[in-house]
């Protein structure tokens, strides 16, 4: 999808973008703040303007993907079956124009053209135990970190929230960087250390068999530390240099691959507060887990704007995979009925137990093979209610007939969700600029593989034209 590039905006233009975003989100907050499982209990379809209802009613899932989300199939022409209201067309254009572009400098990752399960840009030992999505992510982010490290003269990379260490291993054993890995889960750290040894053995074997393919020389595994990083307090372990990093003061580069919730904010604060940290490359996720207040807003500018508040439901919606859902719409798969079935279940739950609202329903398998009453019975059992309660089958059938309306409303909310993510990330850019630093935002991953694909890059000295090296499509 097209959108606005953060790189092309001045500081004042970024501030104006924040103003525009808060105004639009305030106007359409009711759509974003709605829970799709309350489609029937809260009569969500009736909250839309009647002209919007007329335009959207009866659209098939593929038509919603093409006309509303603006994601047609390759070669497909966009043709409206009726005249849409200007307000809906304007909102569609605005949602596209104000969101940060998530389109990287490549259409399809060339690394998977030969084999969709194996990146051709990673040696076989680095692909073991790593799914294609993660292969793509660690290679793209790892090589960006390597270039950023070279540009800023960093002596050590700190991978925060490193999990099983896939990114750390690639950066250290694949790219030759000195890496410290911080992870709060002891079990994950132990597994990361086992995988380190397994990879070293594989690389040594490969070096003996193919000495021209594998780079020779000393190899330094990541230094793994069990450490939880607080979003509010500085972590001394994070700042300690590795003994093997050489003499002189350390120059640290912080990175995090999908640093969850407050963890991405902790990286920002360490970058701003610690002189040892000279660069940052962070990909955030799980915005619904941000502490409120505390982790949003960060910038004084956004905090001063009316309508800047982003409650949980809006932040949760910003984590959905827009491209993936558009593909599901285009395929018109039976799985799309799940939201409609769950919304119907909610009406039964409220009728039986009015105080029970939006209870969690553990995944019901093979929903597309169930009749709606069978789904409701299984759902009632999962929330602790009698599954043999008498059901109004006529009412359930009438609700099932509105499946396309449910899908249309959810698609409408999903169309607006990138604006929420844009405001969160824009707030971080403005925060860093208010502290006197330099920050940019780049789409680094294929959004079809990795929906949270925007990397925040920050430095304490301007990179100038050298920054274009980080945008190289061949990363």
N, C-alpha and C positions, 0 to 999 in steps of 0.2 A: 504494500500500500504506500502511496505517496505520503508526504508529511513535511514537517519543517525540520531542518537540520540545525542542531545546536551550534555547530561550528560556524554557521553563517550569520549568527546573531551577535550584535554588540551587547554590552552590559545593559544599556538602556532598553534595547529591544527584548532582552530576556525578561527584564522587569515588566515591560508592557505585555509580554506573552502571559506572565503570571496573572496580570490584571484580567486579561481576556478569558483565561481559563477559569478563574474563580467566578466570573460573571456567568459564563455558560453553565458551569456546574451548579450554580445556585438556581438557575432557571429550570434545570431538568433534574434536580436532586431527587424528586419523587420517583423517577424511573430507576435511577441508580440505587436508591435506598430500599427498593422493594425486594422482597424475597419471592422468588418464582414459585416456591411451594405454597405461597398464599395467593396464588392467582385467582382461585375461586372464592376463598374465604374473604378476601379483601376486594374482590371485584376489580382486579387490576386492569382488565381490558377497558372497563368503563372510565378509568382515569385518563385515558388517552383522548385527545380531541376527536370529535366525530369524523372529521375529514381524514385523520390519520387512520382511524379504524376502517373507513371505507377503502383507503388505498392499500392497506396491509391485509385486510380480511381475504382469505381464500388463496393467498400466495403460497405456492409450494415451497418446500425447503430450498431447492436449487434456485428458485426465483428470489428468495430472501438473500441468499449468498450473493447473487449477482446484482440485484437492484438496491438492496438496503446496505449490505456490507461492502459493496463495490468490489467483490472478488469473483469475477466471472472465470469460467474455464478458459483455457488457452484458445484463442481464436473466436471466442463467443462474443457476439454483439450485445450491448446493453440496450434493450428495448422495453420501455414501459408499456404495460397493457392498458393503462389509463393515465389521466393527467393527475399527477401527485400535487398535494397542497404545497405552496411555496415554503411554508414553515417547516415541513418535513424535509424538503429538498435542501433548504438552507441549513438545517441542523446536520444533515448528512455531510454537506460540504464543509461546515465548520468543524465537525468532529475530525474530518480528514486533515484540514488545514492547520489545526492547532496542535495536533499530536506530533511528538517527535517521530521522525521516520524510523521504522524498524527494518528497512530494506538495506542490507549490506551491499558491498560492491560486487557481489556475485549473485547469480540467479539460483543455480543449483551447485552445491558444494562439489567441486571437481574431484575431490578425494574419494567420492563414493560412486563415481560413474562406472567403474569396473565391477565393484562388488558393494552392494548397499549395506553390508554388515562390517566391512573392513575399510578403514581409511588407508588409501594408498600413500598418504603422506606420513604415516607412522610406521616404524619398523615393527615387525610381528611381535617381539617381546613386549612392546608398549601397548599393544592392543589386547593382550591376554587379560581376562577378567574385566574388560572395559566394554560397555555397550557402545554402539555407534554414536549415540547422542553425546556421551561423555568423551569419546575419542575426538569428535569434532570440537568440543568445548576446550579440552585440555590443550589440544594443538593450537587452536586459534589464540586463546588467552596466553598460553605459555610463550608463544613466539612474539606476541605483543609485549609481554613483560620483559622478554629478552631485549627487544629493541629499546624499550623505555629505560631499562637498566643501563644499556650502553650509552644512551643519550644523556642520562643524568649522573653517570659515574657511580652507580650504586655498588656497594661491596657485598650486600646480602639481601636476599628476598625473604620476606616473612609471609607465609601462606596461613591465613587465619581461618579457622573452621575447615581444616584440611580433610576431614573425614578419613577415608581409606588411603589418602595420599596419592591419588592418581596424578593430579596436577603437579604436586611437589616432585614426584619421581620423574616426570617428563622434564620439568625445569632443571632438575639437578643432574640426572643421569643421561638425559637426552640433549639438553642445551648447555650444560656445563656451569650452571649458576650455583652459588652457595645458598642453600635453602634451609630455613628453619620452619617447621610445621607445627602449628598450635591447634590442638583439638581437645575438647573437653571430655570426650567419651573414651575411657580407657580401653574398652573393647575394640573400638575403631583404630586406636593407636597401635594396639598389639597386632591387629590384622595388617595395618600399613607396614609395620616393621617386617612381618613375614613376607609380604609382597615385595618389599625392598630386596630381601635376600634372594627371593626367587628370580627377580629381574636381573640382579647382578650375575647370578649363575648363568642365566640365559644369554646375557650379553657377553660373558667370558667365553661361552661355547661358540657363539656366533663369531667372535673375534678370531678364534682359532681356525674356524672353518672358512671364514670370508674376511681376511684381514684388511682388504681394501674397502669393504662396505662399512665396517664398524670402526669408528674413530678410536685410535689408541690413546693411552695416557691414563693418568690417575683418575679414578672415579670417586666422587663424594656423594654418598647417599644423603637424603634429607635427614636433618636432625629433628626427631619427633619429640614433642613435649606434650604431656597431658596438662592442659591449661584452659580454664574457662576465662573468657575475656568479658569483663563487665562493660556495659554500654555507658556507664557514668564515671568509672574510676580508671586511672591509667594502669596498665599492666606492665610491671617491671620486667617480667620474663620476655615479653614481646620485644623489649628494647635492648636486651642483652646481646652483645655480638657473639658470634661463634668464635672459638679460639682459632679455628683454621682460616678465619677470614683475613688474616694478615695484620700488619702493624697499622697504627694510626686510628683515628676515630672512625667508627662505622657509619656508613651511609646506607640507610635502609629503604627498601621499597616494599610497601605493604600491598598484598593482593588477597582477594577472596572470591572464589567462584561460587556464585549464588549464596553469598553470605546472608543468612536468614534473619529477617526482622531487624532487631536492634544491633546485630553484629555488624551490619554494613555501616550503621551510624557510629559504632565504636571505632571502626577503621578511620572514618572521617575525623573524629575527635583526636585520635592519636596522631594523625597526619598534621593537624593544626597545632597541637600543643607540644610536640616533641621535635626538637631541632635535629635529632638523629634521622628522622624520617623525611626523606627528600622527594619521594614520589609515591603515587597511589594508583592502583588499577583494580577497580572493584565492580563486580556485577552483583547487584542486590536481588532479593526475591522476598516472598512471603510478607508483603507490606501490611497484611492484617495483623501481624505479630509486633508491629511497632508500638512502643510505649506511647500512650497518649494521655497527657502531654509528655514531652521529653525528647522524643525522636522525630516528631513532626509537629509544627514547622520548626526548622532550624534557623532559617534566615530571618532577619528583622523585617525585611521587605514583605515576605509572604505573611508573616505573623501580623502585620499591620493591615492586611487587606480584608475587607468585609467578605464573608462567605468562604474563607480559606479552610474552614474546618472539614476534615475528612473522617467521618465516623467509620466504625469497623466495617459495615456492609460495603461502603464504597471502596475501601482499601482491599477487601477480600475480592471484590469484583475485578479489580485491576490485575489480579493474578491469573485470570483465565487465559486460555490459549486461543486467541482470536483466529489465527490461521487454521488451527486444528479444527475448530468448530465450523468454520466456513467449509472446510473439506468434508466434514460430516454432513453439512447441509447439501452440498453438491451431490453427494452419494445417496442422500435421502434414505439413510439406513434406518432400520427399525429401532435402534437405540435412542432415537430422538424422542420417543414417546415417554421416556422415563420421567421427565419433568412433569408431564401431564398426569401420569399415574400418581406421582408423589403428591401433586397438588390436590388430586381427588382424595387421596388417603388423608390429607390434612383436614378436609371437610368432615370426614367420618370421625377422626380423632376429636375435633372440636365439638362435634355433636355429642359424643359419648362423655368426653372429659374436657370441658371448656377451659379449665386452667392449664391444660397441657398444650403448650404452644411450640411448634417447630421442634419436636423431639428428634434426636438423631436416630436414623433408621439404618441399621447395618446393611451393607450391600446385598440386595436380593438378586440372586443369580438368574441369568437368562430371562430378563424381564420381557424381551420381545416375544417370548414363547408363551407368556401368561395372558390369560384373560384379565381384564381390569379388576374383577371381583377377586380373583385368585391373588393378584398382587396386594390388594387391600387386606385380605385375610392374613397373608404372610407379614405385612407391615404392622398390623395390629398386634400380632404375636410378638414381634420384635420390640415393641414399645411397652409390652407388659399388659396389653388389653386382650379381652376375649376375642379370639379369631372367629368364633361362631356367632357373633352378633348378627342379627338380621340386617341385611343391607338393602338400600333402595337401588335396585338394579337399573331402573329407568333413569334415575338421577346420575348414576355412574356412567351410563351409556351416553347421556347428554353431555357430560363433561368430556368424555373421550372424544366426542365429535368435535370438540374445540381444540384438539391437539395443535393444529396449525396456528391458532391464535396464541397458545402458550409459547410455541417456538418463535413466533414473530415478536412477542414481547421480550423474550429472553435475548433475541438477536438485537433488538433495539438497545437494550441495556449494555450488551456486549460492544455495540458500536461506539458507545460513549466511554467505556472503561479505559481505553488508552489515554484519555484526557486526564484521568486520575493519576495514572502512572507518570505521565508527563509532568504534572504539577509536583508530585513527590520528588522526582529527579531534578526538576528545575529548581526547586527549593534548595537542594543540595548544591547545585552549581552556584546559586546566588550566595549561599552561606560561605562557600569557599572563597568567592570573590570578595565578599565583605571582610574576610580575614586577610585579604591582600594576596591571595594565591591565584594560580592559573588552572582553570578546569575546563574540560571538554567532555562531550558525550558521543560515543561512537556505536553504531550497530555492528557488532562483531561476529555474531553467530547467525546461522540461517534460522529465521523465526519458525519455520516449519519443524526444525529439529529441536530448537531451544527457545521457547516463547519469551523468556526474560533474557533478551539478547543485547541489552545496552550496557556498555562498559563505561564507567566514570573514570576518567584519567585526570590526575591532578599533579602539578609540580609546583615547586617554590620559586623557580626562576622560569622566565618565558622560554618556550622552545622555538617560537617563531616558525619559520618555514620548515624546520626540522620535524614539526608535528605531522607533516604530511607523510612522513615515513611510516607512522603508525597506522595510516589509512590505506596503506598499500593493499590492493586487492589480493595480492599473492601471499598474504600471511598464511 
